Amino acid sequence: MAPAKRRNVSLAETAEKSVKKAKIDLNAKVEIILESRKNANEVFDILEALESEKEKDVGSAVNACSKLFCTLLEKKELFLGKLPGEEEAVSGESSAEEKYQMFMRHRYNSCVELLLEHLSHDLLGVQETALCCLMKFAAAEGKHPLEDLDWTEHYSFPRELLQSVVDRLLSKTTDNSLLISRFQEFVEMEDVRYYVMSSIRENVGKVMDKNKGALLPIFQNNVFTLMSNISIPSQESELTNFMVQQEDKHEDWKAAKLNEHKRVFERMWLGFLKYKLPSNMYKKILVILHDSILPHMSKPTLMIDFLTAAYEVGGAISLLALNGLFVLIHQHNLDYPDFYKKLYNLLEPSVFHVKYRARFFHLANIFLSSSHLPVYLVAAFAKRLARLALTAPPTALLIVLPFIYNLIRRHPSCRVLIHKPTTEGEVLEDPYLMDEEDPVQCRALESSLWEIKTLQKHYHPDVAKAAMAINTPLSGKEDDIDEVLEITTHELMERDLKKSQIKNIPLEFEIATELLKGGGNVLGQHFCLD
């Protein structure tokens, strides 16, 4: 076994030496290219190494390309302006200086294309190395532009290169979540973030229109992952971290204006949300909506179309959509009269059995917390919950009953549902219309909460006790339902089993006062004998 082990060690050492040698060779080639233009053809060896299948070889080639072309950009030895084709460059009447610059510019473009291809490499290490090199090129191009840009609007930012990077990140076939998370450090720079948002919007419109709005789950997930990592500063004074420093008229640059960031942010999200989304993505978006999206939009009310569409999905997504609408109504003065009608229609028997039950009642409690709601509306919710309670499990009833009591406390006019006078011989028929979708037309105020009276005979003692509370005047203090929102059937059983037994049981008995009266003589005789 010893010889085999030595052979393995020697092979590993040989491989390591070959990698170091290749790295030294590439660095040497970079040096001789920069020393003399006669050695320009050596760049083909570097580009060839960049196409290697070995991760270490690619890493060495990327470092060599980064050093070479960043230096050429600084020395202004790459052709500036619109680049002619290679054949035209060779056959034209350009000077030797210009021909060299055209040649190296073409090699630079080839290097960028290879790096962009490596963003789709099987190995994450190669992807990250290529990404970092491309962003170095972007920073270098920002300082030493290669194109004639619109200086009145975009100044010297390399938009085309960044657009190409974003296009590769937003793959239609590969989940790039890990690579996008690596890209996050660059998005934190103000100018990069501004142009990334513009690039996302252009890319989404182009791809989705080409596919006629059809679902593209992988692509849309990549887009969401990238967009959800973007956050806008709250004040313009916080816009200080720029990749490209503009020396002239920096204050007029759109990337340096907070309002422009908000405008582009808003257009990016609206452009993405106008297309049909995978059902699981609605929930992801709605969860971050009120914290990460709405505060950074110029006109948050423009989200109403998306929220209305999300409500139609059903289930937990409908509830989250109503939460977004509630935020728009209370914080951004949105007029949405159907809000409570939609909430009312979410009250179905299934709501007691879904995993988002606790969140539903938590949000419903917030939605119905205002004391300015119409009495007929509150009565409709109380009555519908009471009717649903007849078939609800005990864990749900321990939430529903205090919930109804709180509604009555907030709106004393609803006490008529408890104290409904009847005349002798009257036919007891409930006028409440359970199937009516409009709370205005359900006739809840004409009914009573007889369902709670029925629950006083419930098999579970905690439910029966909670239902008995309606027999006495309700206290002014509301019940805290947060304590029971998360309770499960298992926890309820465990709680019942662990109830402490009463040790001292009170009994009615008479104290024995003459129990030892007859035995006193015997004891006396005993002592006398002694």
Secondary structure, DSSP 8 states (H G I E B T S, - for coil): -HHHHHHHHHHHHHHHHHHHHHHHHHHHHHHHHHH-GGGGGGHHHHHHHHT-SSHHHHHHHHHHHHHHHHHHHHTT-S--SS---HHHHHHSS--HHHHHHHHHHHHHHHHHHHHHHHTT-SSHHHHHHHHHHHHHHHHHHHHS-SS---TTTTTT--HHHHHHHHHHHS-SSS--HHHHHHHHHHHTSHHHHHHHHHHHHHHHHHHHHHTTT---HHHHHHHHHHHHT----SSGGG----SS---SSGGG-GGG-HHHHHHHHHHHHHHHHTS---HHHHHHHHHHIIIIIGGG-S-GGGGHHHHHHHHTT-HHHHHHHHHHHHHHHHHS----TTHHHHHHHT--GGGGTSTTHHHHHHHHHHHT--TTS-HHHHHHHHHHHHHHHTT--HHHHHHHHHHHHHHHHH-GGGGGGTS----TT--------TT-S-TTSS-GGGS--HHHHHHTT-SSHHHHHHHHGGGS---SS---GGGTTT--HHHHHHHHHT----SS--------SSTTSTTHHHHHHHHHH-
